[in-house]
Amino acid sequence: MKATDRAIAEGILFTDQYQLTMGQVYFRMGLHEKEALFDHFFRSYPNYGMHQAGYCINAGLEWLLDWMETAAFREADIALLRQQKNHVGKPMFDEAFLKWLKNDFNLQRLSLQAIPEGRVVHPNVPLTIVRGPLGIAQILETALLNQLNFQTLIATKAARIRESGNGQLMLEFGLRRAHGLGANAGARAALIGGADFTSNVGISHVLGYPPKGTHAHSMIQTFLAMGEGELEAFRAYAEVYPDDCVLLVDTIDTLNSGVPNAIKVFEELQKKGHKPIGVRLDSGDLAYLSIQVAKMLNAAGFPDTSIVLSNNLDELVVWQIATQIQEEAPRYGVDPDHLLQRLIYGVGTRLITSNGAPSLGGVYKLVSLKNNGKWVPAIKISETPGKTPNPGNKKVWRLYDKRGNATADLIGLDTEKPADMDQLTLRHPLQAAKSRQMDGTKISRIEPLLVDIFKDGKRVYDLPDIETIRQVRQADVGRLDPGIRRLMNPHIYHVSISQKLWEMRDGLVRSFRKNPAK
């Protein structure tokens, strides 16, 4: 793709056609400058089939902000829109609308609140709230959902794999199997969610992390084709990288060729004063092979060298490997706990594609419109349970119990102050008969989750680095009950709405159903 084409495809026209057609309707009706409020949220956790998430990790905000600060309708974009014709050959967009896009459309006219990256988040909770001129806020929708949904999806998957691996070193290896340039966003999200490093060289340097990787089977095959063998291939690699030597041992025969040859090279390195890093297994029964490889390395005097595992790993596979090692390793005289501490997980395809749950159901809904100087709640009434969003101007709070664990997220009107209440009424967001009273004395802390990002045309939020975001994620996950963190059939985390929000939404639904044509 040419640079000029890329600027068009990835700039302000990185949107859906219906955003622009709606924008012109608003312009024609004189509604485009009315102040509007949109909520971005997701409706359900990723469900991977055999297992499912009980929480998500918010990600993607920084890249959205970077796009918002540079995307604008350039002359080239306007020229393309001017060329568009409708079904009868007339211009799709009139000149007055195009002039507004060129001269008055500016994404930085929007105000934006968001839950920061790295935070644990849950369904129906507003992750991002966009406020500003209706025409501008509407056209932002597609890019916002694209940037935030995908990174949140991948960060969530990475966090689950990290949990199942008990915090062992984790490498993201998915570049070759990713969906185009989404590999860069996916690698960033994986780092946020739990990966320590990625093999993606470019994005590693951009984000300030050293890229990690070993070598491929093709290097061994090259030496075999030249008649020099696996051992010489290992020696060549060790000569170039004596202090970073990780050898892939399953090209020919893992236990009868690969590991014995690796041990010979490790002994040669050791005599020269270098410390071998480890071996990599990319096929076969990874749990059984890990045990046997550990036994052989231990006997050869390399009890602390790492064993890197790869080949279609995800949270369930990692959990199964760890469980099998715990059960079988003692039979072979191998300490399972020590072995598990030596493992490094190289996770590729199933992470970067979020295998089993390839998309996050994030949506962007109009919830309030300012009319005649007064905010009017907007509502979409759906026949499908759970698809009627919460209207109005809102805030979100996280409630912590006396142990310091997160016990509920509360969505309420922006005029409410739950910290001042002795008793909180927490309503189920969907079921009218379900509610509970929470005594304020049982709550250790009430934390507002949304922070100001853009305000009055300026970024007012200092973006943290990836390492800080990772610390936030680790702390948030640590404040979840174990039942919510489990891989299969997780306990349901309580997302509630306040009594006042419930009453407002219920009143709007009743009013519109009574007078549907109004």
C-alpha positions in Angstrom: 0.0 0.0 0.0 1.3 3.4 -0.9 2.0 5.9 1.9 -0.7 8.2 0.5 -3.2 5.3 0.5 -2.2 4.3 4.0 -2.9 7.8 5.2 -6.4 7.7 3.8 -7.1 4.1 5.0 -5.8 4.7 8.5 -6.8 8.3 9.0 -10.2 9.9 9.7 -11.8 7.7 7.0 -11.0 4.6 9.1 -14.7 4.4 9.9 -17.9 2.9 8.6 -20.0 4.5 5.9 -23.0 4.8 8.2 -21.2 7.1 10.5 -20.8 9.6 7.7 -24.4 9.3 6.4 -25.7 9.8 10.0 -23.4 12.7 10.3 -24.9 14.4 7.3 -28.4 13.8 8.6 -27.5 15.5 11.9 -25.9 18.3 9.9 -29.0 18.8 7.6 -31.3 18.8 10.7 -29.1 21.2 12.6 -28.3 18.6 15.2 -24.6 18.1 14.6 -23.5 20.6 17.2 -25.9 19.5 19.9 -24.0 18.1 22.9 -24.3 14.4 23.2 -23.1 11.6 25.5 -22.1 8.2 24.4 -21.1 5.1 26.5 -18.7 2.4 25.4 -19.1 -0.9 27.2 -19.1 -4.6 26.5 -22.1 -6.9 27.1 -20.4 -10.2 28.1 -17.1 -11.8 28.9 -15.2 -13.8 26.3 -16.5 -17.4 26.2 -13.9 -19.7 24.7 -16.2 -22.8 24.5 -14.7 -25.2 27.1 -13.8 -22.3 29.4 -14.7 -18.7 29.9 -13.5 -15.4 31.4 -14.8 -14.0 34.7 -13.2 -10.6 34.1 -11.5 -8.5 31.4 -8.4 -6.3 31.3 -9.0 -2.9 29.8 -6.5 -1.9 27.1 -6.1 0.2 23.9 -6.7 3.7 25.3 -3.3 5.2 24.5 -3.4 4.1 20.8 -7.0 5.5 20.5 -5.8 8.9 21.9 -2.8 9.0 19.5 -5.2 8.4 16.6 -7.7 11.1 17.9 -4.9 13.7 18.1 -3.9 13.2 14.5 -7.0 12.2 12.6 -8.7 15.0 10.6 -10.5 15.5 7.3 -7.7 16.5 4.9 -8.3 17.8 1.4 -7.6 14.4 0.0 -10.3 12.8 2.3 -12.8 15.5 1.3 -12.1 14.9 -2.4 -12.8 11.2 -2.1 -16.1 11.9 -0.3 -17.0 14.5 -2.9 -16.6 11.8 -5.6 -19.1 9.4 -3.9 -22.4 9.1 -5.8 -25.8 7.7 -4.6 -27.9 5.2 -6.5 -29.1 7.8 -9.0 -25.7 9.3 -9.7 -26.0 12.4 -7.5 -23.4 13.4 -4.9 -23.7 11.3 -1.7 -22.5 14.3 0.4 -23.4 17.9 -0.2 -20.8 20.7 -0.2 -22.1 22.4 3.0 -21.6 19.1 4.9 -18.1 18.6 3.4 -17.2 22.2 4.4 -18.2 21.5 8.0 -16.1 18.3 8.0 -13.1 20.2 6.6 -13.3 23.3 8.8 -15.1 22.5 12.0 -14.7 18.8 12.6 -12.1 18.2 15.3 -12.0 15.1 17.5 -10.3 17.2 20.2 -13.5 19.1 20.6 -14.7 16.0 22.5 -14.3 15.4 26.2 -13.5 11.9 27.2 -13.6 9.9 30.4 -12.3 6.4 30.7 -11.3 3.6 33.0 -7.5 3.4 32.7 -5.6 0.7 30.9 -4.7 -2.4 32.9 -7.8 -2.1 35.2 -10.0 -5.2 35.6 -13.4 -4.4 34.0 -16.8 -6.1 33.7 -19.8 -6.2 31.4 -22.2 -3.2 31.1 -19.8 -0.9 32.9 -19.0 2.2 30.9 -15.3 1.8 30.0 -15.3 5.1 28.0 -17.7 8.0 28.0 -17.5 10.5 25.1 -19.1 13.9 25.4 -19.3 16.6 22.7 -20.9 17.7 19.4 -23.2 14.9 18.2 -21.8 14.8 14.7 -18.2 14.4 15.9 -19.0 12.0 18.7 -20.9 9.8 16.3 -18.1 9.6 13.7 -15.7 8.5 16.4 -17.6 5.3 17.1 -16.0 2.9 14.7 -12.3 3.8 15.4 -13.0 3.8 19.2 -14.5 0.3 19.1 -11.8 -1.0 16.8 -9.0 0.3 19.0 -10.4 -0.6 22.4 -12.3 -3.9 21.8 -9.4 -5.8 20.3 -6.7 -4.8 22.7 -9.0 -5.5 25.7 -9.8 -8.9 24.2 -6.1 -9.8 23.8 -5.1 -8.4 27.2 -7.8 -10.5 28.8 -6.5 -13.7 27.1 -2.9 -12.9 28.2 -4.0 -12.3 31.8 -5.7 -15.7 31.9 -2.7 -17.5 30.5 -0.5 -15.6 33.0 -2.7 -16.8 35.8 -2.7 -20.4 34.6 1.1 -20.4 34.4 1.4 -19.2 38.0 3.2 -16.1 36.9 6.0 -17.8 35.1 7.9 -16.0 32.4 5.6 -15.7 29.3 6.6 -14.7 25.8 4.2 -13.6 23.0 5.1 -15.4 19.7 2.0 -14.6 17.6 3.3 -12.2 14.9 3.2 -14.8 12.0 -0.3 -15.9 12.8 -1.9 -12.6 13.6 -4.4 -10.7 11.5 -2.2 -8.3 9.5 -0.9 -5.2 11.4 -3.3 -6.1 14.2 -0.2 -8.0 15.4 1.2 -4.8 16.8 -1.9 -3.9 18.8 -2.1 -7.5 19.9 1.5 -7.6 21.1 1.0 -4.4 23.0 -2.2 -5.8 24.6 -0.4 -9.1 25.5 2.3 -7.1 27.3 -0.4 -5.3 29.3 -2.2 -8.5 30.1 0.6 -10.7 31.2 3.3 -11.4 28.6 6.8 -10.4 29.7 8.2 -10.0 26.2 7.2 -10.4 22.6 9.1 -11.7 19.6 7.7 -8.8 17.5 10.9 -6.8 17.0 9.4 -3.5 15.9 6.8 -3.0 18.5 9.2 -4.3 21.2 11.6 -1.4 20.4 8.7 1.1 20.2 7.5 0.1 23.6 10.9 -0.2 25.2 11.2 -3.9 25.6 14.0 -6.2 24.2 12.5 -8.6 21.7 12.8 -12.3 22.6 13.2 -15.4 20.4 15.3 -18.5 19.8 15.7 -20.1 16.4 13.5 -22.1 14.0 13.7 -25.7 12.8 14.9 -24.4 9.4 18.3 -23.6 10.9 18.8 -27.2 11.9 17.5 -28.3 8.5 20.0 -26.1 6.8 22.9 -27.8 8.5 21.4 -31.2 7.9 21.1 -30.5 4.2 24.8 -29.5 4.2 25.7 -32.8 5.9 26.9 -31.2 9.1 24.1 -32.3 11.4 22.2 -31.0 14.4 25.2 -30.8 16.7 27.0 -28.4 14.4 23.9 -26.3 14.0 23.7 -26.0 17.8 27.5 -25.1 18.0 27.1 -22.5 15.3 24.2 -20.8 17.2 26.1 -21.0 20.5 29.2 -19.5 18.9 27.2 -16.4 17.8 25.1 -16.2 21.0 27.1 -17.7 23.8 25.3 -15.8 26.5 21.8 -16.1 25.1 21.8 -19.7 24.0 18.4 -21.3 23.8 18.3 -24.4 21.6 15.3 -25.9 19.8 15.7 -29.6 20.5 12.8 -31.3 18.7 13.8 -31.2 15.0 14.9 -34.8 14.8 14.4 -36.7 18.1 13.9 -34.7 21.3 15.2 -37.1 23.9 17.7 -39.2 21.8 19.2 -36.4 19.7 18.2 -32.9 20.5 18.7 -32.8 24.3 22.0 -34.9 24.2 23.4 -32.6 21.6 22.2 -29.5 23.5 24.0 -30.8 26.6 27.2 -31.2 24.7 27.0 -27.6 23.5 26.1 -26.4 27.0 29.2 -28.2 28.5 31.4 -26.5 25.8 29.9 -23.1 26.7 30.3 -23.7 30.4 34.0 -24.5 29.9 34.4 -21.1 28.1 32.8 -19.3 31.0 29.3 -18.9 29.6 26.0 -19.9 31.2 23.5 -21.6 28.9 20.0 -20.3 29.0 17.9 -23.4 28.1 16.1 -25.5 25.5 12.8 -25.1 23.7 10.2 -27.8 23.1 7.7 -27.1 20.2 6.0 -30.5 19.7 4.9 -33.7 21.4 3.6 -34.2 24.9 5.0 -31.1 26.4 4.4 -32.1 30.0 6.0 -35.5 29.7 8.9 -34.2 27.6 9.5 -31.3 30.1 9.9 -33.9 32.9 12.3 -36.1 30.8 14.3 -33.1 29.6 14.6 -31.8 33.2 15.8 -35.2 34.4 18.5 -35.2 31.6 19.6 -31.6 32.3 19.7 -32.3 36.0 21.9 -35.3 35.5 24.2 -33.4 33.2 24.7 -30.6 35.8 22.3 -28.0 34.4 19.5 -28.0 37.0 18.5 -24.4 36.5 18.5 -24.1 32.8 15.1 -23.0 31.4 12.7 -25.1 29.4 10.7 -23.0 26.9 7.4 -24.5 25.8 5.6 -23.5 22.7 3.1 -25.0 20.2 -0.6 -23.8 20.5 -0.5 -22.9 24.2 -3.4 -21.2 25.9 -4.7 -21.0 29.5 -6.2 -24.4 29.5 -3.2 -26.1 27.9 -0.8 -24.4 30.3 -3.0 -25.5 33.2 -3.0 -29.1 32.0 0.7 -29.1 31.5 1.3 -27.8 35.1 -1.2 -30.3 36.5 0.4 -33.3 34.7 3.9 -32.2 35.9 2.7 -32.0 39.5 1.3 -35.5 39.2 4.0 -37.3 37.1 7.3 -35.6 37.9 7.9 -37.4 41.3 7.7 -40.8 39.5 10.9 -39.8 37.6 12.7 -38.3 40.5 12.1 -34.7 39.4 10.9 -32.0 41.8 7.7 -30.7 40.2 7.8 -27.3 41.9 11.3 -26.7 40.8 10.5 -27.8 37.3 7.5 -25.5 37.1 9.7 -22.6 38.1 12.0 -23.4 35.2 9.3 -23.3 32.6 8.8 -20.4 30.1 5.7 -20.3 28.1 5.9 -19.1 24.5 2.3 -18.4 23.5 1.4 -17.6 19.9 -1.6 -18.3 17.7 -4.2 -18.9 20.4 -3.3 -15.7 22.2 -2.9 -13.2 19.3 -6.2 -14.5 17.7 -8.0 -14.9 21.1 -8.8 -18.5 20.0 -12.3 -19.5 20.8 -13.6 -15.9 21.3 -12.3 -13.9 18.4 -14.2 -10.7 19.2 -15.3 -8.7 22.2 -19.0 -7.5 22.1 -18.1 -3.9 22.8 -20.7 -1.3 21.8 -21.1 2.5 21.7 -24.5 3.8 22.6 -26.0 7.3 22.8 -27.2 7.7 26.4 -28.0 11.4 26.7 -28.5 14.5 24.6 -28.5 18.1 25.6 -31.7 19.9 24.4 -32.6 23.4 25.3 -29.8 23.6 27.8 -31.0 20.4 29.7 -29.6 16.9 29.5 -32.2 14.5 28.3 -31.6 10.7 28.9 -31.6 8.7 25.7 -32.7 5.0 25.6 -32.7 2.1 23.2 -35.4 -0.4 24.1 -34.5 -3.9 22.9 -36.6 -7.1 22.8 -33.4 -9.0 23.6 -32.8 -9.3 27.3 -29.7 -7.4 28.4 -29.5 -5.1 25.3 -31.2 -2.1 26.8 -28.4 0.2 27.9 -28.4 2.3 31.0 -29.3 5.9 30.0 -28.2 9.2 31.3 -25.0 10.8 32.6 -23.3 8.3 34.9 -20.4 7.5 37.1 -18.9 4.1 38.1 -17.6 3.1 41.5 -15.8 -0.1 42.7 -16.7 -1.3 46.1 -14.1 -3.2 48.2 -14.9 -5.4 51.2 -13.1 -5.5 54.5 -10.5 -7.9 53.0 -9.6 -5.3 50.4 -11.1 -7.5 47.6 -13.4 -6.0 44.9 -16.9 -7.1 45.7 -19.1 -5.1 43.2 -19.0 -2.4 40.5 -21.8 0.2 40.9 -23.2 2.3 38.0 -25.1 5.3 39.2 -26.2 8.8 38.1 -23.4 11.4 38.1 -25.2 13.3 40.8 -25.0 10.5 43.3 -22.4 10.1 46.0 -22.4 6.6 47.4 -19.5 7.3 49.7 -21.9 9.5 51.7 -24.6 6.8 52.1 -24.9 4.5 55.1 -26.9 2.0 53.1 -26.5 1.3 49.4 -29.2 -0.3 47.3 -27.6 -2.4 44.6 -30.0 -3.4 41.9 -29.5 -6.2 39.4 -29.1 -4.5 36.0 -31.5 -6.8 34.3 -33.8 -8.5 36.8 -36.3 -6.3 38.6 -36.8 -8.7 41.5 -33.1 -8.9 42.4 -31.5 -6.3 44.6 -29.6 -6.2 47.9 -28.8 -3.7 50.6 -25.1 -3.2 51.4 -24.2 -1.8 54.8 -21.6 0.9 54.5 -19.7 -0.5 57.4 -18.9 -3.6 55.4 -17.3 -1.6 52.7 -13.6 -0.7 53.2 -13.3 1.6 50.1 -15.4 3.1 47.3 -13.3 3.9 44.3 -14.4 6.0 41.3 -13.2 4.2 38.2 -13.6 6.8 35.5 -10.9 9.5 35.0 -10.8 12.5 32.8 -8.8 12.0 29.6 -9.7 14.8 27.3 -11.3 17.9 28.7 -12.0 21.2 27.0 -9.9 20.2 24.0 -6.8 19.2 25.9 -5.4 15.9 27.1 -5.4 16.1 30.9 -4.3 12.6 31.6 -0.7 11.5 31.8 -0.3 8.2 30.0 1.5 5.6 32.1 4.2 3.4 30.6 3.5 -0.3 30.0 5.3 -1.4 33.1 3.0 0.8 35.3 0.0 -0.5 33.5 1.1 -4.1 34.1 1.5 -3.3 37.8 -2.1 -2.0 37.8 -3.3 -5.1 36.2 -1.5 -7.4 38.6 -2.9 -5.5 41.6 -6.4 -5.5 40.2 -6.4 -9.2 39.4 -5.0 -9.9 42.9 -8.0 -8.1 44.4 -10.5 -10.6 42.7 -11.8 -13.5 44.6 -10.3 -16.9 43.4 -13.7 -18.0 42.1 -13.8 -15.1 39.7 -10.3 -15.9 38.5 -10.8 -19.6 37.8 -10.5 -20.8 34.3 -13.8 -22.7 34.0 -17.2 -21.7 35.3 -16.0 -18.6 37.1 -18.1 -17.1 39.8 -20.2 -14.1 38.7 -18.8 -10.7 39.7 -21.5 -8.3 40.8 -22.2 -5.4 38.5 -25.1 -3.4 39.9 -26.9 -0.2 39.2 -28.1 2.3 41.7 -31.8 2.7 42.8 -32.0 6.1 41.1 -30.6 4.8 37.8 -33.0 1.9 38.0 -36.0 4.1 38.5 -35.0 6.5 35.7 -34.4 3.6 33.2 -37.6 1.8 34.2 -39.6 5.0 33.9 -38.2 5.7 30.4 -39.0 2.2 29.3 -42.5 2.3 30.6 -43.1 5.8 29.1 -41.9 4.8 25.6 -43.8 1.5 25.6 -47.0 3.3 26.6 -46.5 5.9 23.8 -44.3 4.1 21.3 -45.1 6.6 18.5 -44.2 9.7 20.5 
